[in-house]
Amino acid sequence: MARSVGIKDVARVAGVSVGTVSNVINRPDTVGPDTRARVLSAIDRLGYVRSESARQLRAGRSRIMGLLVLDMGNPFFVDVARGAERAAREAGLGVMVCNSAQSPGEEAEYLSLFAEQRVRGVLLTPADATGRNIAAFRRHDIPFVLVDRVAEGTTECSVSVDDVAGGTLAVRHLLDAGHRSIAYVSGPPGFNQVRDRRTGALAALAEAGLGPEALRELPTERLDVAAGRDAGARLLGLSDRPTAVFCANDLLALGVLQSLFAAGVSVPDDLALVGYDDIEFAAAAAVPLTSVRQPAATMGALAAGLLLEETGAGASAAAHEHRRVVLQPELVVRRSSLAAR
C-alpha cells in the first residue's frame, strides 16, 4: 500500500520548513509570493491533501455535525436531513447522515462512531425506547439535540411536533365525516410518537362521547410500507371491520392502501384513510392521501440551529439555554377521507 503524502514531504520537495507549508495552507498572506508558489507547486505535484481530522484535533473543534435518523427510506427524514444540512452549510459545517433503520443496536454503533470521530454535536431521533443508548452517549460530553422527540427527563434541547394534537386532528376529521369505528395502524409501541398519536386519537373520541373501544389498534413492528401492507391484510380479515383507518405515518398508510386496492376495497367509499407526516408521495398516491403535516425541513433546521448555538464560540455558547421547541401539525385533507357517510 502506498504511503500517504504528509506535510513533511511537501516541505522537503519545496525546500522550506514545515511551518512555512503550514502557513501557506492556513495563512497564505503571511508567506511571500515566490515561496507560496513553490509550496503550492509541490502540493500539486505530490497530490497532498490536508488531514482535516488532524487539524480538528489540534483545534479541538470539529466541522462535522452528526445526524442519526430512524429511517432514511422515509421521505420525512430526508426532509429533516435537508433542513439540517442547509443550516449547517450556512455555518460552514458538514453533516454526517446515518440511518439506525429503527434498530437500537445500529443506533448504538453509530453513536459510538460519532464519539470516535469527535463530531461537533449530534442531531438524534432515538430508536432505543429504554434511553440506554442516550445515557451511554452522554458520557462522551458531546452535545446533542433530539429531533421528532420531546426531551423528557433530560436537559438537552429538542425539536418536535405536538403529536397528541396531530392524532386529535386526524381522528376528529374522521369523526366529523360520520365514522364511529376507527382502526389505528400504530407501529412499535416503544416509540413516543406512536403513543402520542394514539393519545390524541383517544382524546378526539372522548370529545365525541366515545370510549377507547371505538379505536381498534393494529400494531406493527416497523413504520414502513411492508408493515402497512401486513396491517391492511389483518384489517381485511376482521369480521367487524372499522369504516376508517388512521395510520401512524404515511408509509404505513400507503401500505394499507395497497392491500385495500388489491382486495378491491374502495378508498374512501368503503373505507376512509388518513396518514401522518404528509410526505411528497401522499399527494401522488393512487388515491391522494389525507395526512397530518409535519414541518420536517423546519424541524431539521431548527435542531441544527440549536446545536450550532450550543457549540458556538464565545457569547453564543455562553448564553445558550436548553429548550424544547414544539411545533404544531396541520391536517391536509385529500380524497382518501372524503366519502360522505
Disulfide bonds with the S-S distance in Angstrom:
none
